[in-house]
Amino acid sequence: MKSLKKEIKITNHFVERYYERIFRETPPRMAGRSLGFKMKKINKVIDDIAIKISSRDMSNLLFLKNCKHARLPFENNQIILKEGALVTILN
């Protein structure tokens, strides 16, 4: 799963929405936090995606990373990619 972390930018907004919509927890406030705190939360999200996403969907995610805008299915949600960054996750 290191390739996901290296090849796709993960926005603070994505992490907050992932906590809210997938983990069903109060989202962490990412703005103004230390780099260590942010990396801990990002790694938790990446590890969870690695467990839940199929290899085909992971290939599609990495293939579409250079698209201007893409929507990918993820469980009962959609991951929104924009210019190589995970922007948000929709219900």
PEZICOR-V981855 format. One record per pair of residues at least 4 apart in sequence whose ideal C-beta (glycine too) atoms are under 7 Angstrom apart, sorted by the first residue. I is the first residue (numbers start at 1). J is the second residue. D is the distance in whole Angstrom. If there is no record, write none. Layout:
i/j/d
I/J/D
I/J/D
//
This chain:
i/j/d
1/5/7
1/46/6
1/50/4
2/6/6
3/7/6
3/62/7
4/8/6
4/46/6
4/49/7
5/46/6
7/62/6
7/65/6
8/65/5
8/84/6
8/85/7
8/86/6
9/84/6
9/85/4
10/14/5
10/15/6
10/42/5
10/45/7
10/86/5
11/85/6
11/86/6
11/87/6
12/16/6
12/30/4
12/31/6
13/17/6
13/87/7
13/88/6
14/18/6
14/86/4
14/87/6
14/88/6
14/89/7
15/19/7
15/30/6
15/41/5
15/42/6
15/45/5
16/20/6
16/27/4
16/28/7
16/30/6
17/21/6
17/27/7
17/88/5
17/89/5
18/22/5
18/23/7
18/45/5
18/89/6
19/23/5
19/25/5
19/27/4
19/28/6
20/27/5
21/77/6
21/89/6
21/91/6
22/48/7
22/89/7
28/41/5
29/33/7
30/38/6
30/41/7
33/37/4
33/38/6
35/39/6
36/40/6
37/41/7
38/42/6
39/43/6
40/44/7
41/45/7
42/46/6
43/47/6
44/48/6
45/49/6
46/50/6
47/51/7
48/52/6
49/53/5
52/75/6
53/57/5
53/58/5
53/74/7
54/58/7
55/59/6
56/60/6
57/61/6
57/72/7
58/62/6
59/63/6
60/64/6
60/72/6
61/65/7
61/72/6
64/70/4
64/72/7
64/81/6
65/81/7
65/84/5
66/84/6
67/81/7
68/83/6
69/82/5
70/81/4
71/78/5
71/80/6
72/78/7
72/79/5
72/81/7
73/78/6
74/78/7
74/79/5
74/89/7
77/89/5
77/90/6
77/91/6
78/89/7
78/90/5
79/86/6
79/89/6
80/87/5
80/88/5
80/90/6
81/85/7
81/86/6
81/87/7
82/87/5
//
